[in-house]
Amino acid sequence: MALVVVVACLVAVALAEGKLGSQSAAAHLVLETVNTCVALLLAFLVYGRFRRTNTWQDLLLLQGLVVLGTANALLSVTLIRGQVGPFGSWLPPSLRIVGTLLIATSALVPAKRARRLGWRHWALAPAVVGMLLLSALLYWWRSALPGVVTSSGLLVPQILTMVFLAVAAVAFTLQARSRDDVLLRWLGPSCAVGAFARLNYLLFPPDRPDWLYSGDVLRTVSYLLLLIAAGREISRHWAVQAEMAVVEDRRRLAREMHDGVLQELGYIRSEIATFDGPRGDRILAASDRALDEARQLLEALGRSDDEPLGTVLRRALDQLAQRYDVTLDLELDESIAVDRPQRHALVRIAREAVLNAVRHAKADRVRVELSQDGDGSRLRITDDGPGFDPDGRHSGFGLISMRERAEALPGTFVLTTRPGEGTTVVVRW
């Protein structure tokens, strides 16, 4: 993206001004209005972002965008009114210098939280006060300022803004490579186009304020890139809000399940424990399974989506080991990454295999391995139970469920067992 922007700007800078310059005050006014609206829109979004992050980078970026938006708005007023005197002529370029300096500073400042800033609701105050002070100074010195801003008079402001934007472009691009921030990805190209626009002004000085020059078009392109950044920031914000809503709903369901279903199942289990006979034992075993399933669902609802598979497996299997008094040998590779549906399926397969080993095989020790297997990964569960004849139990729902979950990963499921030799379950994906 950045390379395409640079090449396009170099081509635009090299073009003859006679082809891209025309007398069109109305078009010039339209572009300045677009620049103003985009800068202030992004400033509004960065203000909301600053209230969430409270970082120096967002605070300085906010000030810079507000100052630039104000400068563009004042330039639009200048185009409408025509000659406005020394004060009105010099105020917009002076504000642009300050705005681009603030943006360059924000690009160089690390994204650290400003913990002592308790006035986030007044974050616009520094920009407003600064612009008022600068306006007062220019008004005080208006008699010493040239009456008309010529191309030679704009030489220093153009050079300064070009340097500041170039620095900001490099700094934002470097930060975007190390941070997952959609706003930074577009700030770099935008500042680069803005710097090329100033270079165009230096090569082809805009002597007539009512003419539209290629530098004006380039500058608007830089603001359109900011508009894309604003759109991406809005999309990212709503995606985060939706994710937070899902997490909060899951937590609410977990609380309701803990205070309702789990408590009732525990009461039922305690009452059934007083029954005698085989029928009572069967109902008690079913109650234990229901409690185990409810606890598993409760843990899944309260679990974070970014936890490694090895961490989730360790926690789930440790709970089984404590509940059924079985010894577990865990060898789990924490670097193996899977998506959420795969993680859920693998945890359920591992739990089912361990529960079968404990309940049916009466195993005392179970070994669980999670490791790399060539280009894929492997989950292996082995117990020291007596084993069984797989031909006699091939239709068991637990085995069918594990096989279907493994194939849906997509992966393979292999069961190896013989009477007297234990059981091994291997899942590869």
N, C-alpha and C positions, 0 to 999 in steps of 0.2 A: 504493500500500500504506500509506504513512504517513498519507495523508489519511483513508483508511477507518478506520484505528486511532484517529485523533484524534476523528473524528465519533462512533464507537462509544463511546469513553471519555467524551465530553461527555454523551452520552445516559445512560450508566450513572451518572455523577456526579449528574445532575439528578434521577434517580429517587428516590422516597421510600424511606427506609431501612426503613420498615415492611414493604415488599414484598420487599426483598432481605436482610433481617436475620432470623435465626431462631436459637433456642437449639439448637445442635447441636455439642457438643464433639467428637464423633466425626468429623463432616465437616470441622471445623476442623483436626483432627489429620491427616486424610487430605491436605488441601491443603498443610499445612506439610511433610508427608513428601514429597509430589510436588515442592514447591519445593526441598527439600534435595537430592533425587536429581538433579533437572535441573541445579541449580547445580554440583554436584560432577562430574556427567558432562561438562558443558561445560568445567569447569576441567581435567579430565583431557585432553580434546581440545586445549585451549589449551596445556597443558603439552607435549604432543607437538609442537604447532605452534611453540612457543617454542624447543624443542631444534633445530628445523630453521632457523628464521629468526633467532633470537638478537636480537630487537628489544626495545626498551624498552616499546613499546606492548603486546606480548604478555605481557611479564613483569608489568607493572602490572595488566593485565586478569586474569591468572592469580591474582595476590594477591587482587584484589577478589572474584572468584568463590569462592575458597576461604573467605574471611572471611564472605561472605554465606551460603554453604552451611552453615558452622558455626553462624552465628546462627540459621538456620532449624531446624537440628537441635536446638539448645539450647531453642528455643521449643517444639518438639515435646515435649521432656522436661518443660518447664514445664507444658504442657497435661496430660500424663499424671500428674504428681505433684501438681498443684494449687499450693498456696502453697509457694514455695521460698525465701522471705526476700528481703531487699534485694539481695543479691549476685546471686542467680539471676534476679531480676526485671529488673535494670538491665543485665545483661551482653548479652542479645540486641540491644536497641536501640542500645547503644553499639557493638557489632560492626557493625551495619547502617550506622551513620554512617561508620565507617572503610571498610567495603566499598564503599559507593557513592562515597565520596571517591576511592578508588583507581580505580574504574571511570571516573569523570569525568576523572581525571588521565590515564588511558590513552587516553581519547578526544581529549585535547588535545595529547598528546605525538606528534610526528612519528614515522612508522614507520621509524626509523633503527636500524641494527645497533649493538648494544652490544658492540663488538669486544673490549673488555677483560674481559668477563665470561667467566671460565673455569670457572665453577661452575654450569653449566646443569643438571647432575644434582641440584643442591641448590637448585633454583629455588623450592621450597616453603618453604625455611627462613625467609625474611623474614616470610611470613604467619604461620607457626607461632610464631616468636619474638615478633612483634608481638601476637598474641592472648594469649600467655602473660603478657607485660608488662601489657597492658590488664586481664587477669583479676586479676593480682597487685595492681594499683592499686585496682581496684574492691573487692577483698576487704579491702585495707588500710583503705579509707574506708567500709566497709559500715555502720559505726555512724552515719555522717553522712548516709546515703542514706535516703530515705523507704521505709517498709516495703512499701508497695503502689504500683505504677506506675499512676497515674490518667491520665485523658485530658489533664488540664492538665499533668501532668508529662511527657507525651509530646509536647507541643506543639513544643518546640525540636527534638527528634530527627526528627519528621515534616517540619518545615519544611526542615531541613538535607538530609535524604535526598531530598525533593522537588526542591530546587534542584540538588543534585548529579546526579540522574537526568535532569532537564530539560537541563542543560548537556551531559551525555553523549549524550542523544538528538539534539540539534542537531549536535554535533561528529561523531558517527558517521554521521549522515545526509549531512553535507557531504563527509566522506571517501569514503563509498560512491559518490558521484556521480563522483568522479575516479579511483577505484581499482576494479579488477576483483577484488573480494573478497566472496565470498558470505557470510562471517561478518559483515562490517560492514553488509551490507544488512538483516540481521535484528536486529542489536544496537540500531540506532536506534529502530525501532518498539517493541522490548521495553522499552527505557529510557523511551520516551514513555508507554507503558501503566503502567509502574511509577510514574512521576511523577504520573499521574492517580489512581492508587490512593492515594498519599499525600495528594493534594488531597481525595479522598473521605473519608479519615480525618479531615482537618481540618474538613470540612463536617459530617460525621456521626461524632463521636468515639465510638470503641468502648469503652464503659464496662464491658462485661461480657466477661471473657476466655473464657467458655465459649460465647459466641454467635458465629455466623458472619455476617459483614457483607459488604456489596457490595464494600468495599475489599479484603477478603480474596480475593474472586473475581477482582477486577481484577489483584491482585498475582499470582495463579496464572496468569492469562492472560499476563502478562508473562513468566513462566517457561516457559509453553508455547511462546511465540515463541522463547525461547532454545533449547527442545528442537528446534524446526524448524531453527534455526541450527546446532545440533549435527548434525542429520541431513544438512543441506547440506554441512557441513564434512567429514563422513565420505565423502559421495559425491564431493566434489571431491578428497579425498585419494586415494581408490582410482582415480579417473580419471587423476590425475597419475601414480600408480604404474604403471597399465597403459600409459600413454604412454611412461614411462621404460623399461619392459620392452621395448616395441616398438623404441625407439631403440637399446637395448643389443643386441637381437637383430639388428637391421640392421647395427650396427657389427661384430658377430661374423661375420655372413655376408660383409661386405666384407673383413674380414681373411682369412677362409678363401679367398675368391675371389682376393684379391691373392697369397696365398702358394701357391695351388694352380693354379687354372684359368689365371690370367693368366701365370704363370711357364711353364706347359706350352705355352700358345699361343705365347709368345715363343720358346721353344726350337724348336717346329715351324717357325715362320716363318724362323728363322735357318738351319735345315737346308734348307728348300725354296729359299732364296735361292741355293743353289749349283747348282740344276737349270738346265739350258739348254732352250730351245725354247718354243713356244707353250703347251704343256701346263703346263710349270713356271711360266710367267707367269700362267696362269689360277689355278693353285693358290696362287701367291704373293698374287695379288689377293684371293682368298677368305680367305687367312690374315690379310691386312691388315684386311678387313672384320670378321672374327671378333674380332680384337684391339680394333678400334674399338668394337664392340658390348660387349665385356667391360669396356672402360674406362668406357663410358657407364653400364653397370649398376653398376659399382663406385662411380662418382661419385653416382649416384642413391641408392644405399644409404647413403652417408655424408653426404648432403645434409640440411640442416635443413628442416623443413616450413614455417617461417615466412619463408623467403627470398623477396624480390620476384621476379616473373617476369623483369624486366629484368636483374637480377643473375645469375640462373641462365643466361639466354640468353647474356649476355656471356662468362661463364666457359666454357660449352660450345663456343661458336663460336670463341673465342680459341684453344682447344686444337686445333680443326680447322685454323685458319689457320696455326698453328705446324707442324702435322704435314704439311700439304700445300702449304705455301709459297704461300698465296693472300692477296691483300690484301682486308681486310674494312673496309667503311664502316658503322659501327654508329650508329644513332640510336634509342636505346631510352628510352622513358618509364618511369622507375622507379616512378611512382605507380600504375601499372595493377596491380590485385590480382586474382588468380584462385585457385581452390582447387587442391588438390594434383593431382587427376586431370587438370584442364585444363592445369596447368603442365607436367605430364609430356607430354601430347599435343602441346602447342605447341612444346616443346623438340625432340621427335622430328621434328615437321614441319620445323622450321627446319634441323635437322641433315641431314635427308634432302634438302632442297632445296639446301643448300650442297654436300653430297657429290655430288649429281647434277651440279651446275655444275662441280665440280672434276674428277670422274672422267670424265664423258661429254662435257660441253661444253668441257673444258679451259679454263675461264674463268680469267682473271688477277685479276679484281676482282669482288667480290660486295657488294651493298649490302643491309643488313637494317634495316628500320624497324619499330618498335613504337610505336603512337600511338593516341590517342583518335579515334574515328570516329563523330561524332554521339553517340547514346546508347550506343554499343558501343565496341569496340576493334578494331584492325586490325594484322595482322602481314604485312609485305610483304618479299619476297626477290627481288632483281633481279640478274642477272649479265650480263656483257658477252661471253658466248659466242656461237657462231654460230647458236644456236637450232636448231629441228628442226620437223618436220611432226607436230603432235599427233595427226593421224588415223592415222599409221603407228605410234604408240607408245602409244595410249590404253589398251592392256591391260597396260602395264608395272606390275609389282607395287608398285614404289616410289610411283608416282602414285596407284594405287588405295589404298594404305595411307594416304597423306597425305589423300586425299579422305575416306576413312572416319573418320580421326581428327578432321578438321575438322567433319564433320557430327555427330559424337558429342559435341561440346563443350556445347551445340549451336551450329553455325555454318555458314558457307558457304566453299567452296573454289573459286577461280577460277585457271586456268592460262592465261597469254597468251604465245604464242611464234610466231615466224615464222623461217624460214631466213634467217640473216644479220642478225637483229635482237635476238638475246638472248632470255632467258626471264624471265618475271615470275610469281611465285606470290603470291596474295593470300588471306589467311584473315581472315574477319570473324566476330565473335561478340558 
